[in-house]
Amino acid sequence: MTEPELQQYLLREYPQENARCEWKEFKNLKNSFRGNEKDDVISYVLEDCILLDAVQKGHRLSEIDAMNLLERGLVEGEYPDLTISLSIARQTKQLPEYTKVKGLERDKIKQMALQFIQNAGEEGTRREFVIEYLREALPARNTKEQNQRLVGNILAEMSNEELVTQKDRNWYATTSKD
């Protein structure tokens, strides 16, 4: 988060504080508040900013810090694999990065896989080609193995729903029975 973004956040989230002082000089903000160390608004917000920055950089947080951010809706995921929340991504204009890290929603990935398999026609296609096609839509934070497992699970779901079938190592679209 940049200095101007933090200033805007503070103005938006703490308007009462703005009535008592001005947010003109970022360096002097902390001095504008009286209170115990780590008990004033600026320390609180800066700590959140530092923790969110650590999440974005892929650093591991303490479980206590992670649970605190999760409970307040600032991050998503399961400890220790966290990402900033959608609301934070929107507020900080990081929606493209958020979407890339999270990957597309499962239903969209499923639709893309189905379209790819349908396009393969009677020849069918192998799972590795489906994975390669979906590579940019899959969560960037996942390992290659996790994304392979995700696509495998989606193909199994689609098979159970009778949208696709597997013969040998190839996947085929199920023809509709109108």
FENTAPE-V333547 format. One record per residue. N is the residue number from 1. RES is the residue in three letters. BURIAL is + if it has 9 or more other ideal C-beta (glycine too) atoms within 8 Angstrom, else -. Layout:
# FENTAPE-V333547
n=<N N>
res=<RES RES>
burial=<BURIAL BURIAL>
This chain:
# FENTAPE-V333547
n=<1 2 3 4 5 6 7 8 9 10 11 12 13 14 15 16 17 18 19 20 21 22 23 24 25 26 27 28 29 30 31 32 33 34 35 36 37 38 39 40 41 42 43 44 45 46 47 48 49 50 51 52 53 54 55 56 57 58 59 60 61 62 63 64 65 66 67 68 69 70 71 72 73 74 75 76 77 78 79 80 81 82 83 84 85 86 87 88 89 90 91 92 93 94 95 96 97 98 99 100 101 102 103 104 105 106 107 108 109 110 111 112 113 114 115 116 117 118 119 120 121 122 123 124 125 126 127 128 129 130 131 132 133 134 135 136 137 138 139 140 141 142 143 144 145 146 147 148 149 150 151 152 153 154 155 156 157 158 159 160 161 162 163 164 165 166 167 168 169 170 171 172 173 174 175 176 177 178>
res=<MET THR GLU PRO GLU LEU GLN GLN TYR LEU LEU ARG GLU TYR PRO GLN GLU ASN ALA ARG CYS GLU TRP LYS GLU PHE LYS ASN LEU LYS ASN SER PHE ARG GLY ASN GLU LYS ASP ASP VAL ILE SER TYR VAL LEU GLU ASP CYS ILE LEU LEU ASP ALA VAL GLN LYS GLY HIS ARG LEU SER GLU ILE ASP ALA MET ASN LEU LEU GLU ARG GLY LEU VAL GLU GLY GLU TYR PRO ASP LEU THR ILE SER LEU SER ILE ALA ARG GLN THR LYS GLN LEU PRO GLU TYR THR LYS VAL LYS GLY LEU GLU ARG ASP LYS ILE LYS GLN MET ALA LEU GLN PHE ILE GLN ASN ALA GLY GLU GLU GLY THR ARG ARG GLU PHE VAL ILE GLU TYR LEU ARG GLU ALA LEU PRO ALA ARG ASN THR LYS GLU GLN ASN GLN ARG LEU VAL GLY ASN ILE LEU ALA GLU MET SER ASN GLU GLU LEU VAL THR GLN LYS ASP ARG ASN TRP TYR ALA THR THR SER LYS ASP>
burial=<- - - - + + + - + + + - - + - - + + - - - - + - - - - - + - - - + - - - - - - + + + + + + - + + + - + + + + + - - - - - + - - - + + + - + + - - - + + + - - + - - + + + + - - + + - - + - + - - - + + - + + + + - - - + + + - + + + - + + - - + - - - + + + + - + + + - + + - - + + + - - + - - - + + + - + + + - + + - + + + - - - - + - + - - - + + + + - - - - ->
